[in-house]
Amino acid sequence: MVRSAHLIPLFPFAAFAVNILFGRRLRKASALVSIGASFISLAIAAITFIGNARYGEGSYMVGRWLSFGGISLDFGVTVDPLSCMMLMVVTVVGTLIQIYSIGYMRDDVRFSRFFAYMSLFMGSMLGLLLSDNFVMLYIFWEGVGLCSYLLISFWFERPAAAKAGMKAFITTRIGDTGLLIGILLLFFTTKTLYFRDLGNLGINDAMLTAIALLIFCGAVGKSAQFPLHVWLPDAMEGPTPVSALIHAATMVAAGVYLVARTYGLFLSHHASLIWVAYIGAITAFMAATIATVNNDIKRILAYSTISQLGLMMLALGVGGYDGGTFHLMTHAFFKALLFLCAGSVIHAVHTQDIFKMGGLLGKMKATGWTFIIGALAIAGVPPLSGFWSKDEILSEILREGHPVLFGVAAVTSLLTAFYMFRLIFVVLFGKPRSELHAHESPAVMTVPLGILAAFSIFAGFFRPVKIEPLMMGVSIAVSAAGIGIAYVFYIAGNKVLPASFRSRFAFLYDLISNKYYVDEIYEAIIIRPAVRLAGIAAAFDSKVVDGAVNLTAYLSVIAGKVQYWFDLYIVDGIVNMTANITWLCSAVFRRLQTGFVQNYILIAFFGLAIMILIKLTGGQ
């Protein structure tokens, strides 16, 4: 039943080809092409999932596509619980987002191109999930990166969108460079590129650590982990469905998936896992604090994504494979729901500033209540899906003996509950803060919200849950504390308490609201020096390199002119003079040839006389 898994990415790729070639003719029907392809991929993914669950069928080879130096590389497919779970997540979430996009993008002039890019995005991600070796994974990995650039900068006529797309592309390339070096180092050291061989490589610890950390660089870039997290908030310049797909099921999930897929490599050396854990912890806490002070609805969710990905990395880093991958799955559903709810709100009120909203629950009931469900899920309120996955992460961290990291994770969870319900209380409750005539979105947008809300509630039961009463009590207390603080600040305290807090902790507030000045630091130590160096290089190229070339060309022209003059007046002059003298002599001597014998005898006589005279005067 799993032997058809390789067909899953082919249908989105086919939809991309159809829409990019015939989109102008298809117009609105291009959405049906992409959604139809996604439904077929979803059906095959479901069959594959069931087949793997029943029969445990694993990887298989589709064909051999590369062979050199006695080494062959097959086009293979990995079918295991991890890939099957992610296939279902990507196809379900991706299909619902595309249905939602029909309403959100209906007036866009590049409607068919949008769906073409979305299909390419899904196809690349599905191919990445199924790859059984690093080469195939890297090909699709770069495909995902290309699609992110195309979709983030989809409204490229807006300078901010074009800049955001370029920032995402360049930043992730930094991580991808590390990944590529790690792949090459792995190959030249072990002569293997297959994931199945990573658990028993037989190389020294230093080399193993280097390879693992280089591969982790790719995950840091794609999953927006510190210090390469700066691209993800700016990616909000793209259409909201793009944000939902990137944050929930495709690009950012790829980094966590990479670590999980190559987990045998990290388990082989504990030092590499420690790096994963602490990078995840720093990212989770930093992003959560920034989300607490941001006022842009999409950027709050963006920093929330960074924070949740940090929690997943933290879980994987302490050995909590089950908790990390479980949260990867549950997060996809409620984060897609939250972004699509945010898109529905933006679609209705035409602003992203949460403090220009308010009182929307009464006007947008479907969006509002599903928004609340998504917020409860990510806050970790039982029995929603986020509760079970977060509880498992906290349990695994504590079980592995990391009290400091447990504290970071617990505080991050509290902050998550706080900023999500800050968002809910400000946007959905209270009185409207501006003259906005909000209205509910059409059914094509709200129906996917309802389906995702159902997944956000019940996805936690897709796998057996571990009941640990003490830890469950801690998780509930953390979530309740975060929600309670948000209520005190933004409902009970209204505007007074937040303003008082900002004035009392002005330095801390400025630090967090400026995103810890990471962008400014990059600007100071990387971007500006790079721009200056580029200016110097440009000046050197213009003045020195181009100057030398231009001087050489000028001298060549002068030399050519001198040569031309010499050839014309000296060489040709000598030739012409010789010709003229010859002609003159011939003219003179021609006159002597009269045809009379007596004239020739006279000339001979004069010649003889001259010779005798010369001889007599002493000539030789």
HELIX and SHEET records of a PDB file:
HELIX    1   1 ALA A    5  LEU A    7  5                                   3    
HELIX    2   2 LEU A   10  LEU A   26  1                                  17    
HELIX    3   3 ALA A   29  TYR A   55  1                                  27    
HELIX    4   4 PRO A   81  TYR A  104  1                                  24    
HELIX    5   5 PHE A  111  LEU A  130  1                                  20    
HELIX    6   6 PHE A  134  ILE A  152  1                                  19    
HELIX    7   7 PRO A  159  THR A  190  1                                  32    
HELIX    8   8 PHE A  195  ASP A  197  5                                   3    
HELIX    9   9 ASP A  205  LYS A  222  1                                  18    
HELIX   10  10 TRP A  231  ASP A  234  1                                   4    
HELIX   11  11 ALA A  235  GLU A  237  5                                   3    
HELIX   12  12 THR A  240  ALA A  248  1                                   9    
HELIX   13  13 MET A  251  ARG A  261  1                                  11    
HELIX   14  14 TYR A  263  LEU A  267  1                                   5    
HELIX   15  15 HIS A  270  ALA A  291  1                                  22    
HELIX   16  16 ILE A  297  GLY A  317  1                                  21    
HELIX   17  17 TYR A  321  VAL A  349  1                                  29    
HELIX   18  18 ILE A  354  LYS A  356  5                                   3    
HELIX   19  19 LYS A  365  ALA A  379  1                                  15    
HELIX   20  20 SER A  385  ARG A  399  1                                  15    
HELIX   21  21 PRO A  403  LEU A  428  1                                  26    
HELIX   22  22 ALA A  443  PHE A  458  1                                  16    
HELIX   23  23 ALA A  459  PHE A  461  5                                   3    
HELIX   24  24 PRO A  469  TYR A  487  1                                  19    
HELIX   25  25 VAL A  488  ALA A  492  3                                   5    
HELIX   26  26 VAL A  496  ARG A  504  1                                   9    
HELIX   27  27 ALA A  506  SER A  513  1                                   8    
HELIX   28  28 LYS A  515  TYR A  517  5                                   3    
HELIX   29  29 VAL A  518  TYR A  522  1                                   5    
HELIX   30  30 GLU A  523  ILE A  527  3                                   5    
HELIX   31  31 ARG A  528  PHE A  540  1                                  13    
HELIX   32  32 ASP A  541  VAL A  545  3                                   5    
HELIX   33  33 ASP A  546  TRP A  565  1                                  20    
HELIX   34  34 PHE A  566  VAL A  571  3                                   6    
HELIX   35  35 ASP A  572  LEU A  592  1                                  21    
HELIX   36  36 VAL A  597  LEU A  616  1                                  20    
SHEET    1   A 2 TYR A  60  PHE A  68  0                                        
SHEET    2   A 2 ILE A  71  VAL A  77 -1                                        
END                                                                             
